[in-house]
Amino acid sequence: MNKKETPESKHFQSSEVRAMIKQELNNLNTKNNESESSSTESDIMTMIDLISLLKVSRPTIYNWIEKGLIKVHPVGGRIFFKRSEVMKLFQDDKCNNEELK
């Protein structure tokens, strides 16, 4: 990175984004395994939760939904996501770099 370039302005390759997301999910999975909650409510995520977790934009999430990469669970006009499904998507390498673009 040059002096003017910040981490927020750096353009990442899709493989770099995928690796960062996978690392974050692995970190979360480790934390979840350590605290082992039996509540299924912690598995339900809102759009804001998913954006925060994956550190991507709302349009990116909608793009992934349209491509069928992320399954949505609509309830009363709102959409929800299952954390376990999202984590499985990235951990099982079901999507490739081209699909994330």
Buried (B, 14 or more C-beta within 10 A) or exposed (E): EEEEEEEEEEEEEEEEBBBBBBEBBEEBBEEBEEEEEEEEEEBBBEBEBBBEBBEBEEEBBBBBBEEEBBEBEEEEEEBBBBBBBBBEBBEEEEBEEEBBE
